[in-house]
Amino acid sequence: MSHIVTLRAMFLLYGVIGLVVWWLYRQPVVSKAVNEPPPTAAALGPSRRIVVRLAALFSVDAFAGGLVVNSLMALWLLQRFGLSLGQAGAFFFWAGLLSAASQLAAPLVARRIGLLNTMVFTHIPANICLVLAALAPNLYVALALLFVRSALSQMDVPTRTAYVMAVVTPAERPAAASFTAMPRSLAAALSPTISGALLAAGFVSLPLVACGVLKIAYDLALWRGMRGEHLPGEEVCVTPACWSERLWSKCSTGNLLRAYLRRACRYPPVDGKHGTHQSQRPPHLPVGARRRRHRGSAPVSARSSTTTGSQPRPRPGSPTTI
C-alpha cells in the first residue's frame, strides 16, 4: 500500500512543478531596451524549402529517440542487468544532471565551432556510445557509456532551435517553429510501440542499436544537406582546407595550440607578441638570456656607449654597419 501511495505522490509532485512553471511563464520577459516593434508573424515564404527539409530530418531524429524513452530504458536496465527501481532512479538522476549541464555548455561550444557542427559532432559520439552500451558485456561498462551519452546527446536541443530561428526570416519564425515541432511529436509517438514489441519479442538490445544507427544516419544527412547554408554573422569551417587554414592561424597567433603544433610539426618558434622569430626579439631582453636561447650563433655585441636608445641593436649573425 505504501508503494502505491509513493507513486501517487510522485504524480502529484509532477503536477505541482507544472503549476510552478506556469506561474513563472505567466508574464513573458520582453526587453525594454529594444524600441523596434516585433515583426508580424507570417506564413512560410522564402524559407519553406529549408524548413521542410529540416522538419523531415527532425522527424527521423524524433522517431529514433522514441525507441529509447526513459521508461523503455528503465525496462531494458531491469531486464538486461537486473537493476532495482531505486538503482534505476539514481541512474536517471545523474544522467539528467549531465544532460542539463550539456545544454548549458552547448552555447559555448556553438560559439566556437558553429550551430550545425555542434548539432552533428556532439550527437554522433553520443549515439556511438548508445550502440556500444547495448552491446556492453557488463553493467559498469553500460552505465559508463550511457553517462557519456547523457553528457553529449542534449547539446543539439538548444542549438537545433537556434539553428531553425537563424535560417528563416524573423516573420517566419513562429510558423517554422510550429512546422518543425509537429512532425517531431507525431514521429515520437509511433516508435515506442515498435520498441515495446521488440522488447516483448525478446530482442532486448535491438531498440538501442536501432536508435543509435538511425540517429547517426540523421546526423550525417543533416550535415550533408545543410552544410552549404551559411548563417549570417557565423563563420564556420565546412571543408578540410578551411580547417587547416584556421589551425595555421591559431598556430601563428600564440594560441595554446601553437606550442603543441610547433613540437609536433617542427614549426619555427614564433613570438606571439611581436610576430617575429625569437631570434629577432627587441633588445630589452637580457643579453645572457639571448645567448642561452641562441647557442652556436654569433656572439651579441655589447651596446656602444655612444649608441642612443632609439637605435636598434644589431641582430645575431647580421653584418655590423659602421
Secondary structure as GFF3:
##gff-version 3
##sequence-region A 1 322
A	DSSP	alpha_helix	2	24	.	.	.	ID=ss1
A	DSSP	alpha_helix	48	66	.	.	.	ID=ss2
A	DSSP	alpha_helix	70	81	.	.	.	ID=ss3
A	DSSP	alpha_helix	85	113	.	.	.	ID=ss4
A	DSSP	alpha_helix	115	121	.	.	.	ID=ss5
A	DSSP	alpha_helix	123	134	.	.	.	ID=ss6
A	DSSP	alpha_helix	139	153	.	.	.	ID=ss7
A	DSSP	alpha_helix	156	167	.	.	.	ID=ss8
A	DSSP	three_ten_helix	170	172	.	.	.	ID=ss9
A	DSSP	alpha_helix	173	200	.	.	.	ID=ss10
A	DSSP	alpha_helix	206	226	.	.	.	ID=ss11
A	DSSP	alpha_helix	240	252	.	.	.	ID=ss12
A	DSSP	alpha_helix	256	265	.	.	.	ID=ss13
A	DSSP	three_ten_helix	278	280	.	.	.	ID=ss14
A	DSSP	alpha_helix	287	293	.	.	.	ID=ss15
###
